[in-house]
Amino acid sequence: METLSAIKPKARNTQELKHALLTDEAKNFLLELHERFDERRRALLEARKSQQRAFSAGEQPDFLRETAHIRSDKNWQVAELPEILLDRRVEITGPVDRKMIINALNSKAKVFMADFEDASSPTIENMLDGQQNLFDAIRHQVDFTNEQGKSYTLNEQTATLKVRPRGLHLVEKHFEINERPIAASLFDFGLYFFHNAHELLRRGAGPYFYLPKLEHYKEAEWWNDVFEYAQEALGLQSGTIKATVLVETITAAYQMEEIVYSLRKHMAGLNAGRWDYLFSVIKQFRDRPEYILPDRVNLTMTVPFMKAYANLLVQVCHKRGAMAIGGMSAFIPSKDEETNKDALQKVRKDKTIEATAGYDGSWVAHPGLIDTVYEVFDDVLQGRKNQREEKRETLCVEAKDLCSFDDTFGVITEKGVRMNINVSLLYIEAWLQGQGAVALYNLMEDAATAEISRAQLWQWYHNHISFKNGKIFNRALFKRLVAEELEKVKAMLPQERLDTAKIDLAVILLEELVMDSDFEEFLTLKAYPFL
């Protein structure tokens, strides 16, 4: 058994925050989580690498033979859901800064997902501030005043709070146990659960989570065991925790039913995490020339492999009594009326596809989209809270349908390359500045969308793609396009941001991420040491 003296919280944050959150009791809880579950987590990450090597060698993904009995058993269902989680027509997501939390909880959305992961840059200040902000919001003691003197306070009635901890691949370098950093997943989950689980229940809610980037049902089993231990340690009934799993990887798409089964006592639903899913497809098949995808703008939910994934998710959820939640609408309002009109039409079309496919709700990145999404789902639901009774039993999605990438229309253009470079530079620079969600070109970009951009660049570069005009995407062309897009980016940034030299570091990171022969699993892993 480790001792507290072996634990070294290295936070550069205020002493007040450290004392409030990292109490001896809380550190003991984190210590137990680390001792019980970190070795298994690292083994799961090694299994991911083995699977990647198999895909790179030509293996095709498929439904697992070892778990066929789970899929064929018609009798099992998820545990009964609390009433508060039966109406999830509109969910809003965002980072864990104080103003965002107040505005999101005050919005008309049914659920707010407070995101420690893709929408947050994981500086220790951001992570601890976020924990404190959520602690205060749960107790309705949160407020905020901006530089102009405008005050923000929490309404009496608020959205239901869900929290997304960081993925299994990340660590929290500022909290070490015997010279090893704690898993960021355990740090985020552990602090939030320890400080707030009882208070949430006292107020008629509960400890509700979103789980990101799972790649195998055994990772869902890991989370289930974490939940069981945590509930027992705090004297809570098994099944008190409810979690929605983001299906953000192609391997998870082939194991959706097994993931639901592994978490069936704690399962609230699955979410179609479309942007990370696209990143996963590109990443897993990056070495396969036959699987090169076109410009990101062509990768919509209407392409065959995305449509198959979205439909299967609904079928699996409703078959087992869980909720199916649609993907993110990343559009954000513009000052231009015509731009807004066009964006809302696209959102309406996208959400109509989801609602008529059987989804019970969907995500937005901005409050300005909430009314539109409500209108779409209300029109389909006709007074119902959800449509879990829509089983879609006649639907048949085969293994080949989930990887029918050759049916994707579109081409790779120099414009698409330039946009990927531009967005990557702007996002990485902002992330290094401590900002995880960035409004770019009327879209809310986070780590997932930036990952698509840089992964496509790597795939196109290392597979030597050529454009219609005969140009080959090689080192010389890439370096030239980076230099040209950098000038555009610098024109967009204020001088005080340029003075920090973060944009220069962003260029170095992007060039290494694209030109290195080894594909970096996550750009945040490469950039994290510079925070």
MOMODA-V66639 format. One record per residue. N is the residue number from 0. PSI is psi in whole degrees, 0 to 359 (* if undefined). D_CENTER is the distance of its C-alpha to the mean C-alpha in Angstrom with 2 decimals. Layout:
n=N psi=PSI d_center=D_CENTER
n=N psi=PSI d_center=D_CENTER
This chain:
n=0 psi=128 d_center=33.90
n=1 psi=164 d_center=32.55
n=2 psi=163 d_center=33.86
n=3 psi=334 d_center=32.38
n=4 psi=343 d_center=34.32
n=5 psi=350 d_center=32.12
n=6 psi=131 d_center=29.04
n=7 psi=91 d_center=28.61
n=8 psi=120 d_center=26.19
n=9 psi=25 d_center=26.25
n=10 psi=136 d_center=24.71
n=11 psi=11 d_center=26.10
n=12 psi=181 d_center=25.43
n=13 psi=150 d_center=28.29
n=14 psi=326 d_center=30.38
n=15 psi=315 d_center=30.02
n=16 psi=317 d_center=26.27
n=17 psi=315 d_center=26.84
n=18 psi=324 d_center=29.64
n=19 psi=322 d_center=27.88
n=20 psi=315 d_center=24.77
n=21 psi=60 d_center=25.91
n=22 psi=167 d_center=28.97
n=23 psi=320 d_center=30.80
n=24 psi=317 d_center=29.64
n=25 psi=320 d_center=25.94
n=26 psi=323 d_center=26.47
n=27 psi=320 d_center=28.30
n=28 psi=316 d_center=25.44
n=29 psi=321 d_center=23.01
n=30 psi=314 d_center=25.80
n=31 psi=318 d_center=26.17
n=32 psi=315 d_center=22.51
n=33 psi=311 d_center=22.76
n=34 psi=322 d_center=26.10
n=35 psi=330 d_center=25.21
n=36 psi=349 d_center=21.83
n=37 psi=323 d_center=21.24
n=38 psi=318 d_center=23.65
n=39 psi=321 d_center=22.03
n=40 psi=315 d_center=18.58
n=41 psi=326 d_center=20.27
n=42 psi=323 d_center=22.05
n=43 psi=323 d_center=18.91
n=44 psi=324 d_center=17.69
n=45 psi=322 d_center=21.18
n=46 psi=326 d_center=20.95
n=47 psi=318 d_center=17.96
n=48 psi=321 d_center=20.35
n=49 psi=318 d_center=23.10
n=50 psi=321 d_center=21.18
n=51 psi=319 d_center=20.37
n=52 psi=322 d_center=24.08
n=53 psi=317 d_center=25.07
n=54 psi=317 d_center=23.08
n=55 psi=333 d_center=24.54
n=56 psi=358 d_center=27.92
n=57 psi=358 d_center=27.73
n=58 psi=141 d_center=26.46
n=59 psi=139 d_center=25.07
n=60 psi=152 d_center=22.27
n=61 psi=164 d_center=23.77
n=62 psi=144 d_center=23.61
n=63 psi=133 d_center=24.75
n=64 psi=324 d_center=28.44
n=65 psi=341 d_center=28.19
n=66 psi=20 d_center=26.28
n=67 psi=328 d_center=28.21
n=68 psi=329 d_center=29.91
n=69 psi=316 d_center=26.74
n=70 psi=327 d_center=26.04
n=71 psi=343 d_center=29.73
n=72 psi=114 d_center=30.31
n=73 psi=357 d_center=30.36
n=74 psi=333 d_center=31.05
n=75 psi=147 d_center=27.99
n=76 psi=161 d_center=25.65
n=77 psi=160 d_center=22.92
n=78 psi=156 d_center=24.41
n=79 psi=138 d_center=25.34
n=80 psi=145 d_center=22.75
n=81 psi=152 d_center=23.79
n=82 psi=324 d_center=25.03
n=83 psi=342 d_center=22.49
n=84 psi=14 d_center=19.68
n=85 psi=345 d_center=21.79
n=86 psi=104 d_center=21.23
n=87 psi=41 d_center=17.68
n=88 psi=319 d_center=18.80
n=89 psi=127 d_center=16.71
n=90 psi=139 d_center=13.59
n=91 psi=144 d_center=12.67
n=92 psi=158 d_center=9.69
n=93 psi=175 d_center=10.28
n=94 psi=178 d_center=11.16
n=95 psi=25 d_center=13.67
n=96 psi=160 d_center=16.80
n=97 psi=313 d_center=19.79
n=98 psi=317 d_center=20.47
n=99 psi=316 d_center=16.98
n=100 psi=316 d_center=17.09
n=101 psi=311 d_center=20.60
n=102 psi=321 d_center=20.07
n=103 psi=317 d_center=17.05
n=104 psi=329 d_center=18.96
n=105 psi=346 d_center=22.05
n=106 psi=171 d_center=20.67
n=107 psi=4 d_center=21.77
n=108 psi=151 d_center=18.39
n=109 psi=328 d_center=18.61
n=110 psi=141 d_center=15.38
n=111 psi=122 d_center=13.53
n=112 psi=108 d_center=10.12
n=113 psi=120 d_center=10.73
n=114 psi=109 d_center=7.84
n=115 psi=355 d_center=9.20
n=116 psi=254 d_center=6.41
n=117 psi=333 d_center=5.30
n=118 psi=3 d_center=7.77
n=119 psi=135 d_center=10.32
n=120 psi=124 d_center=12.78
n=121 psi=51 d_center=13.74
n=122 psi=152 d_center=17.43
n=123 psi=330 d_center=19.14
n=124 psi=314 d_center=20.37
n=125 psi=318 d_center=17.00
n=126 psi=316 d_center=15.93
n=127 psi=321 d_center=19.32
n=128 psi=317 d_center=19.74
n=129 psi=317 d_center=16.54
n=130 psi=317 d_center=17.98
n=131 psi=320 d_center=21.28
n=132 psi=318 d_center=20.07
n=133 psi=320 d_center=18.53
n=134 psi=313 d_center=21.74
n=135 psi=320 d_center=23.80
n=136 psi=320 d_center=22.00
n=137 psi=326 d_center=22.41
n=138 psi=9 d_center=26.07
n=139 psi=41 d_center=26.46
n=140 psi=29 d_center=27.73
n=141 psi=138 d_center=25.28
n=142 psi=170 d_center=26.61
n=143 psi=137 d_center=26.20
n=144 psi=124 d_center=28.76
n=145 psi=181 d_center=28.01
n=146 psi=337 d_center=30.44
n=147 psi=359 d_center=32.34
n=148 psi=4 d_center=33.02
n=149 psi=133 d_center=30.90
n=150 psi=145 d_center=29.85
n=151 psi=129 d_center=26.84
n=152 psi=165 d_center=27.17
n=153 psi=137 d_center=25.49
n=154 psi=165 d_center=26.96
n=155 psi=314 d_center=28.50
n=156 psi=129 d_center=26.27
n=157 psi=168 d_center=22.52
n=158 psi=155 d_center=19.30
n=159 psi=134 d_center=18.17
n=160 psi=130 d_center=15.81
n=161 psi=149 d_center=12.74
n=162 psi=133 d_center=10.99
n=163 psi=110 d_center=7.72
n=164 psi=168 d_center=9.29
n=165 psi=160 d_center=8.54
n=166 psi=167 d_center=8.50
n=167 psi=337 d_center=12.04
n=168 psi=349 d_center=12.89
n=169 psi=154 d_center=13.07
n=170 psi=162 d_center=16.15
n=171 psi=101 d_center=17.49
n=172 psi=347 d_center=20.56
n=173 psi=7 d_center=22.32
n=174 psi=100 d_center=22.90
n=175 psi=148 d_center=24.94
n=176 psi=113 d_center=26.78
n=177 psi=52 d_center=29.80
n=178 psi=8 d_center=28.56
n=179 psi=128 d_center=25.22
n=180 psi=143 d_center=21.99
n=181 psi=151 d_center=20.20
n=182 psi=132 d_center=16.84
n=183 psi=326 d_center=14.19
n=184 psi=314 d_center=12.75
n=185 psi=324 d_center=16.32
n=186 psi=310 d_center=17.00
n=187 psi=310 d_center=14.30
n=188 psi=312 d_center=14.92
n=189 psi=313 d_center=18.61
n=190 psi=314 d_center=19.47
n=191 psi=312 d_center=17.85
n=192 psi=315 d_center=19.38
n=193 psi=316 d_center=22.67
n=194 psi=339 d_center=23.34
n=195 psi=347 d_center=22.21
n=196 psi=310 d_center=22.43
n=197 psi=321 d_center=26.12
n=198 psi=320 d_center=25.96
n=199 psi=316 d_center=23.30
n=200 psi=321 d_center=25.55
n=201 psi=332 d_center=28.58
n=202 psi=11 d_center=27.18
n=203 psi=10 d_center=26.49
n=204 psi=221 d_center=22.74
n=205 psi=173 d_center=21.04
n=206 psi=100 d_center=18.38
n=207 psi=139 d_center=15.40
n=208 psi=159 d_center=11.93
n=209 psi=134 d_center=8.52
n=210 psi=122 d_center=8.11
n=211 psi=153 d_center=5.36
n=212 psi=30 d_center=6.94
n=213 psi=141 d_center=10.32
n=214 psi=356 d_center=13.05
n=215 psi=151 d_center=16.05
n=216 psi=336 d_center=17.49
n=217 psi=335 d_center=19.04
n=218 psi=326 d_center=15.77
n=219 psi=322 d_center=15.60
n=220 psi=321 d_center=19.21
n=221 psi=311 d_center=18.41
n=222 psi=321 d_center=16.14
n=223 psi=318 d_center=18.93
n=224 psi=323 d_center=21.47
n=225 psi=314 d_center=19.69
n=226 psi=315 d_center=19.71
n=227 psi=315 d_center=23.33
n=228 psi=313 d_center=24.49
n=229 psi=317 d_center=22.89
n=230 psi=316 d_center=24.44
n=231 psi=318 d_center=27.75
n=232 psi=328 d_center=27.82
n=233 psi=8 d_center=27.52
n=234 psi=31 d_center=29.85
n=235 psi=152 d_center=27.50
n=236 psi=141 d_center=27.93
n=237 psi=134 d_center=25.88
n=238 psi=358 d_center=23.34
n=239 psi=316 d_center=22.94
n=240 psi=138 d_center=19.24
n=241 psi=136 d_center=17.17
n=242 psi=141 d_center=13.68
n=243 psi=131 d_center=11.51
n=244 psi=129 d_center=9.79
n=245 psi=120 d_center=6.98
n=246 psi=93 d_center=9.24
n=247 psi=4 d_center=7.50
n=248 psi=150 d_center=10.69
n=249 psi=329 d_center=14.23
n=250 psi=322 d_center=15.75
n=251 psi=328 d_center=13.83
n=252 psi=326 d_center=15.09
n=253 psi=354 d_center=18.54
n=254 psi=25 d_center=18.09
n=255 psi=315 d_center=16.55
n=256 psi=323 d_center=19.81
n=257 psi=324 d_center=20.12
n=258 psi=316 d_center=16.75
n=259 psi=316 d_center=17.89
n=260 psi=316 d_center=21.25
n=261 psi=331 d_center=20.17
n=262 psi=22 d_center=18.55
n=263 psi=330 d_center=21.09
n=264 psi=337 d_center=22.48
n=265 psi=4 d_center=19.17
n=266 psi=124 d_center=17.38
n=267 psi=333 d_center=16.51
n=268 psi=181 d_center=14.82
n=269 psi=151 d_center=12.34
n=270 psi=136 d_center=9.84
n=271 psi=85 d_center=10.10
n=272 psi=78 d_center=6.75
n=273 psi=321 d_center=9.32
n=274 psi=313 d_center=8.37
n=275 psi=329 d_center=6.77
n=276 psi=316 d_center=9.62
n=277 psi=318 d_center=12.08
n=278 psi=317 d_center=11.32
n=279 psi=318 d_center=11.94
n=280 psi=313 d_center=15.09
n=281 psi=315 d_center=16.39
n=282 psi=312 d_center=15.82
n=283 psi=328 d_center=17.40
n=284 psi=29 d_center=20.33
n=285 psi=332 d_center=20.81
n=286 psi=8 d_center=24.34
n=287 psi=101 d_center=25.42
n=288 psi=332 d_center=27.28
n=289 psi=351 d_center=27.50
n=290 psi=22 d_center=23.74
n=291 psi=129 d_center=23.40
n=292 psi=156 d_center=21.53
n=293 psi=188 d_center=22.83
n=294 psi=144 d_center=21.62
n=295 psi=326 d_center=18.07
n=296 psi=337 d_center=19.75
n=297 psi=351 d_center=21.10
n=298 psi=74 d_center=17.90
n=299 psi=177 d_center=17.65
n=300 psi=356 d_center=17.16
n=301 psi=350 d_center=20.95
n=302 psi=148 d_center=21.31
n=303 psi=315 d_center=22.55
n=304 psi=330 d_center=19.96
n=305 psi=322 d_center=17.08
n=306 psi=319 d_center=19.46
n=307 psi=316 d_center=20.32
n=308 psi=315 d_center=16.78
n=309 psi=319 d_center=16.28
n=310 psi=319 d_center=19.75
n=311 psi=323 d_center=19.54
n=312 psi=316 d_center=16.56
n=313 psi=314 d_center=18.81
n=314 psi=314 d_center=21.77
n=315 psi=312 d_center=20.34
n=316 psi=309 d_center=19.03
n=317 psi=331 d_center=22.29
n=318 psi=327 d_center=24.46
n=319 psi=6 d_center=23.32
n=320 psi=12 d_center=23.12
n=321 psi=168 d_center=19.39
n=322 psi=143 d_center=17.54
n=323 psi=118 d_center=15.79
n=324 psi=131 d_center=13.25
n=325 psi=175 d_center=12.83
n=326 psi=180 d_center=10.33
n=327 psi=132 d_center=9.88
n=328 psi=110 d_center=13.22
n=329 psi=357 d_center=12.79
n=330 psi=144 d_center=16.55
n=331 psi=148 d_center=18.06
n=332 psi=148 d_center=21.75
n=333 psi=161 d_center=24.38
n=334 psi=345 d_center=27.90
n=335 psi=123 d_center=29.27
n=336 psi=319 d_center=30.21
n=337 psi=321 d_center=30.19
n=338 psi=318 d_center=26.72
n=339 psi=316 d_center=25.48
n=340 psi=316 d_center=27.46
n=341 psi=318 d_center=26.06
n=342 psi=315 d_center=22.41
n=343 psi=326 d_center=23.05
n=344 psi=319 d_center=24.83
n=345 psi=319 d_center=21.94
n=346 psi=315 d_center=19.58
n=347 psi=316 d_center=22.36
n=348 psi=315 d_center=22.81
n=349 psi=314 d_center=19.18
n=350 psi=332 d_center=18.97
n=351 psi=321 d_center=22.45
n=352 psi=315 d_center=21.44
n=353 psi=312 d_center=18.76
n=354 psi=317 d_center=21.21
n=355 psi=342 d_center=24.07
n=356 psi=350 d_center=22.13
n=357 psi=2 d_center=21.85
n=358 psi=150 d_center=18.48
n=359 psi=349 d_center=18.90
n=360 psi=182 d_center=16.72
n=361 psi=172 d_center=13.97
n=362 psi=149 d_center=11.57
n=363 psi=158 d_center=12.95
n=364 psi=352 d_center=12.26
n=365 psi=141 d_center=15.94
n=366 psi=335 d_center=18.68
n=367 psi=348 d_center=20.92
n=368 psi=351 d_center=19.29
n=369 psi=312 d_center=19.58
n=370 psi=319 d_center=23.21
n=371 psi=317 d_center=22.79
n=372 psi=321 d_center=20.14
n=373 psi=315 d_center=22.38
n=374 psi=316 d_center=25.31
n=375 psi=310 d_center=23.84
n=376 psi=324 d_center=22.84
n=377 psi=325 d_center=26.04
n=378 psi=325 d_center=28.08
n=379 psi=319 d_center=26.83
n=380 psi=330 d_center=26.69
n=381 psi=52 d_center=30.12
n=382 psi=348 d_center=29.95
n=383 psi=154 d_center=27.89
n=384 psi=331 d_center=24.86
n=385 psi=180 d_center=23.06
n=386 psi=45 d_center=24.32
n=387 psi=340 d_center=23.78
n=388 psi=347 d_center=27.36
n=389 psi=97 d_center=26.50
n=390 psi=339 d_center=26.40
n=391 psi=44 d_center=26.54
n=392 psi=335 d_center=28.89
n=393 psi=351 d_center=30.43
n=394 psi=136 d_center=27.25
n=395 psi=105 d_center=27.44
n=396 psi=118 d_center=24.57
n=397 psi=164 d_center=25.87
n=398 psi=319 d_center=24.30
n=399 psi=334 d_center=25.49
n=400 psi=328 d_center=23.84
n=401 psi=345 d_center=20.28
n=402 psi=39 d_center=21.41
n=403 psi=58 d_center=23.88
n=404 psi=335 d_center=22.73
n=405 psi=352 d_center=26.32
n=406 psi=7 d_center=26.33
n=407 psi=122 d_center=24.01
n=408 psi=159 d_center=26.21
n=409 psi=167 d_center=26.29
n=410 psi=171 d_center=27.27
n=411 psi=124 d_center=26.18
n=412 psi=160 d_center=27.75
n=413 psi=327 d_center=28.50
n=414 psi=318 d_center=26.90
n=415 psi=321 d_center=23.60
n=416 psi=313 d_center=23.99
n=417 psi=317 d_center=24.88
n=418 psi=320 d_center=21.90
n=419 psi=320 d_center=19.52
n=420 psi=312 d_center=21.57
n=421 psi=309 d_center=21.74
n=422 psi=319 d_center=18.06
n=423 psi=315 d_center=17.31
n=424 psi=314 d_center=20.13
n=425 psi=318 d_center=19.28
n=426 psi=314 d_center=15.66
n=427 psi=319 d_center=16.69
n=428 psi=314 d_center=19.62
n=429 psi=319 d_center=17.74
n=430 psi=318 d_center=15.30
n=431 psi=335 d_center=18.53
n=432 psi=354 d_center=19.98
n=433 psi=14 d_center=17.37
n=434 psi=123 d_center=15.39
n=435 psi=337 d_center=11.62
n=436 psi=124 d_center=11.55
n=437 psi=127 d_center=14.56
n=438 psi=114 d_center=16.65
n=439 psi=122 d_center=18.15
n=440 psi=46 d_center=20.55
n=441 psi=21 d_center=19.69
n=442 psi=148 d_center=15.98
n=443 psi=109 d_center=13.13
n=444 psi=139 d_center=11.66
n=445 psi=192 d_center=8.77
n=446 psi=327 d_center=8.18
n=447 psi=314 d_center=6.81
n=448 psi=326 d_center=10.01
n=449 psi=325 d_center=12.06
n=450 psi=320 d_center=11.40
n=451 psi=313 d_center=12.87
n=452 psi=310 d_center=15.75
n=453 psi=331 d_center=16.77
n=454 psi=320 d_center=16.39
n=455 psi=319 d_center=18.61
n=456 psi=316 d_center=20.99
n=457 psi=313 d_center=21.35
n=458 psi=315 d_center=22.00
n=459 psi=319 d_center=24.46
n=460 psi=312 d_center=26.17
n=461 psi=347 d_center=26.80
n=462 psi=7 d_center=27.90
n=463 psi=49 d_center=30.27
n=464 psi=157 d_center=29.50
n=465 psi=154 d_center=32.10
n=466 psi=172 d_center=32.21
n=467 psi=332 d_center=34.79
n=468 psi=3 d_center=37.03
n=469 psi=349 d_center=37.31
n=470 psi=140 d_center=35.38
n=471 psi=136 d_center=33.54
n=472 psi=87 d_center=30.22
n=473 psi=187 d_center=31.62
n=474 psi=314 d_center=31.60
n=475 psi=315 d_center=34.08
n=476 psi=318 d_center=32.30
n=477 psi=312 d_center=28.87
n=478 psi=321 d_center=30.47
n=479 psi=317 d_center=32.33
n=480 psi=324 d_center=29.38
n=481 psi=315 d_center=27.42
n=482 psi=319 d_center=30.52
n=483 psi=318 d_center=30.91
n=484 psi=330 d_center=27.34
n=485 psi=321 d_center=27.54
n=486 psi=321 d_center=30.50
n=487 psi=317 d_center=28.63
n=488 psi=316 d_center=25.77
n=489 psi=328 d_center=28.39
n=490 psi=340 d_center=30.05
n=491 psi=338 d_center=26.96
n=492 psi=142 d_center=26.45
n=493 psi=156 d_center=28.81
n=494 psi=323 d_center=31.34
n=495 psi=331 d_center=30.11
n=496 psi=321 d_center=26.75
n=497 psi=326 d_center=28.79
n=498 psi=339 d_center=30.98
n=499 psi=346 d_center=28.24
n=500 psi=14 d_center=28.10
n=501 psi=329 d_center=24.30
n=502 psi=326 d_center=24.55
n=503 psi=320 d_center=26.99
n=504 psi=323 d_center=24.65
n=505 psi=320 d_center=21.85
n=506 psi=313 d_center=24.43
n=507 psi=314 d_center=25.31
n=508 psi=316 d_center=21.79
n=509 psi=316 d_center=21.08
n=510 psi=321 d_center=24.48
n=511 psi=319 d_center=24.00
n=512 psi=326 d_center=20.57
n=513 psi=317 d_center=22.30
n=514 psi=340 d_center=25.81
n=515 psi=140 d_center=25.44
n=516 psi=329 d_center=26.40
n=517 psi=128 d_center=23.81
n=518 psi=123 d_center=20.25
n=519 psi=127 d_center=17.99
n=520 psi=319 d_center=15.11
n=521 psi=134 d_center=12.65
n=522 psi=330 d_center=14.03
n=523 psi=333 d_center=12.90
n=524 psi=321 d_center=15.23
n=525 psi=326 d_center=18.01
n=526 psi=339 d_center=17.62
n=527 psi=320 d_center=17.13
n=528 psi=343 d_center=20.91
n=529 psi=359 d_center=21.73
n=530 psi=* d_center=20.09
